[in-house]
Amino acid sequence: MARVLVTGTSTGLGLGALHDLIEAGAQVVAHVRRAEQLETVARSLGTEVPGVVGELADQAQVRGVAEQVAALGGVDAIIHSAGTMDERLVLPVNVVAPYLLTALVPAKRHVYLSSGMHRGGRLTASQLAGLNWTVGGSLVSYSDSKLLVTALAAAVGRLRPGTWANAVDPGWVPTRMGGAGAPDDLEAGHRTQAWLALGKDPRTHTSAYWHHMHTQQPDRRTGDVNFQDQLLAALERATGTRLE
Ligand SMILES: NC(=O)c1ccc[n+]([C@@H]2O[C@H](COP(=O)([O-])OP(=O)(O)OC[C@H]3O[C@@H](n4cnc5c(N)ncnc54)[C@H](OP(=O)(O)O)[C@@H]3O)[C@@H](O)[C@H]2O)c1
């Protein structure tokens, strides 16, 4: 049975995906920012699960998360769910952390949380080299960060044959981030991630952009090889780590 790391499991879509995975009989590794949050996760799940801890805005702590995952014996899949809308943090948390975890944690399946808002991102390929990826460095929009992580997913799918790298638009759902009035269905918002991470359905053996278990066309920049290569080069410079 698959073993899946989920980031950002203290609440919201990450916690929902953990529920789905456990219900499906999968083994899980729950990432949280602070160790005490693992108690809340265990209470919500009704069972204790192995956990890893780290602040994802801090590259050293992201590396620590990768080491903790290795010490637990590794995983087959990662759901990169942790995310923020704080413009000082969107580059390090929504883009650099998934990049580093992809580079440092061997896994056959990656699921990246995108958003329909990625289409509103304004960054062009030529701007990527000039970005400062540290906390408060370059203030880009949430939409820009989701454009970049969607391009990252497409690049991983292209460069790692046999690895399924999928991006998911979960809809606008009522989590802490989405707000109580969000119109979409919360369950549907996390079901696709768990399904892709488990990889049992042959339909999931692909690298694509998904919404509620159906593929969609993302913004065309995400499939542009030059855009992807500029992104990977910038992230390699920002982290000192190459994505092989
Ligand atoms: N909700 C929506 O409508 C919606 C729509 C489209 C896409 N998304 C995407 O879906 C993903 C999950 O969103 P959500 O609605 O579940 O958000 P949420 O309820 O705000 O939960 C975010 C999770 O990420 C963790 N996190 C945030 N910043 C972190 C950091 N610097 N270090 C470590 N952990 C951090 C949070 O931990 P703490 O509790 O410690 O802060 C929490 O577990 C995000 O990537 C989001 O962009 C959401």
The ligand as an SDF file (V2000), in Angstrom:
LIG
                    3D

 48 52  0  0  0  0  0  0  0  0999 V2000
   -9.2420   26.9080   -0.0090 N   0  0  0  0  0  0  0  0  0  0  0  0
   -9.3700   27.2160   -1.2730 C   0  0  0  0  0  0  0  0  0  0  0  0
  -10.4360   27.6700   -1.7330 O   0  0  0  0  0  0  0  0  0  0  0  0
   -8.2240   26.9670   -2.2220 C   0  0  0  0  0  0  0  0  0  0  0  0
   -8.4420   27.2490   -3.5900 C   0  0  0  0  0  0  0  0  0  0  0  0
   -7.4100   27.0080   -4.4960 C   0  0  0  0  0  0  0  0  0  0  0  0
   -6.2020   26.5020   -4.0340 C   0  0  0  0  0  0  0  0  0  0  0  0
   -6.0070   26.2810   -2.7010 N   0  0  0  0  0  0  0  0  0  0  0  0
   -4.6970   25.7680   -2.2780 C   0  0  0  0  0  0  0  0  0  0  0  0
   -4.8630   24.5830   -1.5270 O   0  0  0  0  0  0  0  0  0  0  0  0
   -3.8090   24.4640   -0.5660 C   0  0  0  0  0  0  0  0  0  0  0  0
   -4.3990   24.2230    0.7960 C   0  0  0  0  0  0  0  0  0  0  0  0
   -5.2070   25.3520    1.1190 O   0  0  0  0  0  0  0  0  0  0  0  0
   -6.1980   25.3500    2.3490 P   0  0  0  0  0  0  0  0  0  0  0  0
   -7.4310   25.9920    1.8870 O   0  0  0  0  0  0  0  0  0  0  0  0
   -6.1990   24.0130    2.9910 O   0  0  0  0  0  0  0  0  0  0  0  0
   -5.4400   26.4020    3.3070 O   0  0  0  0  0  0  0  0  0  0  0  0
   -5.4720   26.5460    4.8810 P   0  0  0  0  0  0  0  0  0  0  0  0
   -6.7420   26.0330    5.4210 O   0  0  0  0  0  0  0  0  0  0  0  0
   -5.0640   27.9420    5.1610 O   0  0  0  0  0  0  0  0  0  0  0  0
   -4.2950   25.5490    5.3390 O   0  0  0  0  0  0  0  0  0  0  0  0
   -2.9900   25.8180    4.9450 C   0  0  0  0  0  0  0  0  0  0  0  0
   -2.0680   24.7730    5.5090 C   0  0  0  0  0  0  0  0  0  0  0  0
   -0.7360   25.0780    5.0700 O   0  0  0  0  0  0  0  0  0  0  0  0
    0.1140   25.2140    6.2130 C   0  0  0  0  0  0  0  0  0  0  0  0
    1.1230   26.2490    6.0190 N   0  0  0  0  0  0  0  0  0  0  0  0
    0.9260   27.4930    5.5250 C   0  0  0  0  0  0  0  0  0  0  0  0
    2.0880   28.1710    5.5410 N   0  0  0  0  0  0  0  0  0  0  0  0
    3.0320   27.3380    6.0510 C   0  0  0  0  0  0  0  0  0  0  0  0
    4.4110   27.4710    6.3410 C   0  0  0  0  0  0  0  0  0  0  0  0
    5.0700   28.6080    6.0940 N   0  0  0  0  0  0  0  0  0  0  0  0
    5.0790   26.4180    6.8540 N   0  0  0  0  0  0  0  0  0  0  0  0
    4.4100   25.2640    7.1030 C   0  0  0  0  0  0  0  0  0  0  0  0
    3.1030   25.0680    6.8830 N   0  0  0  0  0  0  0  0  0  0  0  0
    2.4140   26.1040    6.3500 C   0  0  0  0  0  0  0  0  0  0  0  0
   -0.8240   25.6340    7.3410 C   0  0  0  0  0  0  0  0  0  0  0  0
   -0.2290   25.3840    8.5880 O   0  0  0  0  0  0  0  0  0  0  0  0
   -0.5170   26.3510    9.8660 P   0  0  0  0  0  0  0  0  0  0  0  0
   -1.8420   25.9040   10.4280 O   0  0  0  0  0  0  0  0  0  0  0  0
    0.6270   26.1130   10.7740 O   0  0  0  0  0  0  0  0  0  0  0  0
   -0.5710   27.7610    9.3540 O   0  0  0  0  0  0  0  0  0  0  0  0
   -2.0270   24.7550    7.0260 C   0  0  0  0  0  0  0  0  0  0  0  0
   -1.8010   23.4470    7.4730 O   0  0  0  0  0  0  0  0  0  0  0  0
   -2.9880   25.7370   -0.6690 C   0  0  0  0  0  0  0  0  0  0  0  0
   -1.8400   25.5010   -1.4290 O   0  0  0  0  0  0  0  0  0  0  0  0
   -3.9380   26.6990   -1.3720 C   0  0  0  0  0  0  0  0  0  0  0  0
   -3.2300   27.6960   -2.0810 O   0  0  0  0  0  0  0  0  0  0  0  0
   -6.9930   26.4920   -1.7910 C   0  0  0  0  0  0  0  0  0  0  0  0
  1  2  1  0
  2  3  2  0
  2  4  1  0
  4  5  1  0
  4 48  2  0
  5  6  2  0
  6  7  1  0
  7  8  2  0
  8  9  1  0
  8 48  1  0
  9 10  1  0
  9 46  1  0
 10 11  1  0
 11 12  1  0
 11 44  1  0
 12 13  1  0
 13 14  1  0
 14 15  2  0
 14 16  1  0
 14 17  1  0
 17 18  1  0
 18 19  2  0
 18 20  1  0
 18 21  1  0
 21 22  1  0
 22 23  1  0
 23 24  1  0
 23 42  1  0
 24 25  1  0
 25 26  1  0
 25 36  1  0
 26 27  1  0
 26 35  1  0
 27 28  2  0
 28 29  1  0
 29 30  1  0
 29 35  2  0
 30 31  1  0
 30 32  2  0
 32 33  1  0
 33 34  2  0
 34 35  1  0
 36 37  1  0
 36 42  1  0
 37 38  1  0
 38 39  2  0
 38 40  1  0
 38 41  1  0
 42 43  1  0
 44 45  1  0
 44 46  1  0
 46 47  1  0
M  CHG  2   8   1  16  -1
M  END
$$$$
